[in-house]
Amino acid sequence: MEIDQLGAMAVKGELSACDLDKLKEMEDNFTELLLSTDPKDNFTLTEITDFKWNPVLKNDYIKTDILNKNKTKCQ
């Protein structure tokens, strides 16, 4: 939940350089947790019969590292 909250603030440009570093570290730690645990511990699968894949791709995902690229370094 904290990653989502800080991410929303990063999109708005409301995080300091140090807070951006904290967010990046939290995201990296969460990624490592997901990669190092058994998927059965993290996800529940339910079979959906007669499912039709109909993706709507917009490629409009906001990259906070790009939005905040001109921030100074954390001191």
C-alpha positions in Angstrom: 0.0 0.0 0.0 2.9 2.4 0.8 4.4 1.8 -2.6 1.1 2.8 -4.3 0.8 5.9 -2.2 4.3 7.0 -2.8 4.0 6.1 -6.5 0.9 8.4 -6.8 2.9 11.2 -5.1 5.9 10.6 -7.5 3.5 10.9 -10.5 2.5 14.3 -9.2 6.1 15.3 -8.6 5.6 15.6 -4.9 8.5 13.5 -3.6 11.9 14.7 -2.7 15.0 13.0 -4.2 15.5 11.0 -1.0 11.8 9.9 -1.0 12.2 8.8 -4.6 15.2 6.7 -3.6 13.1 5.2 -0.7 10.4 4.3 -3.2 12.8 2.7 -5.6 14.3 0.6 -2.7 10.8 -0.5 -1.6 9.9 -1.5 -5.2 13.2 -3.4 -5.6 12.7 -5.2 -2.3 9.1 -6.2 -3.2 10.3 -7.5 -6.6 13.0 -9.6 -4.8 10.3 -11.0 -2.4 8.1 -12.0 -5.4 11.0 -13.6 -7.2 12.3 -15.5 -4.2 9.0 -17.0 -2.9 6.9 -19.8 -4.3 4.2 -18.3 -6.6 1.6 -20.4 -4.7 2.3 -18.3 -1.6 1.6 -15.0 -3.5 -1.1 -15.8 -6.0 -4.4 -17.7 -6.1 -5.5 -19.1 -9.4 -9.0 -19.7 -10.5 -9.8 -21.3 -13.8 -12.2 -19.3 -15.9 -14.0 -21.3 -18.6 -14.9 -19.8 -22.0 -12.6 -16.8 -21.4 -11.9 -14.6 -24.4 -8.8 -12.4 -24.3 -9.6 -8.9 -25.6 -6.8 -6.6 -24.6 -7.1 -2.9 -24.8 -3.5 -1.6 -25.0 -2.9 2.1 -24.7 0.8 2.2 -23.7 0.0 5.1 -21.4 1.7 3.8 -18.2 3.4 6.7 -16.4 7.0 6.1 -15.6 7.9 8.0 -12.4 11.6 7.8 -13.1 11.1 9.7 -16.4 8.8 12.3 -14.7 11.3 12.9 -12.0 14.5 12.7 -14.0 15.5 16.3 -13.3 15.4 15.9 -9.5 18.6 16.5 -7.6 20.4 13.6 -6.0 19.5 12.7 -2.4 21.9 14.4 0.0 
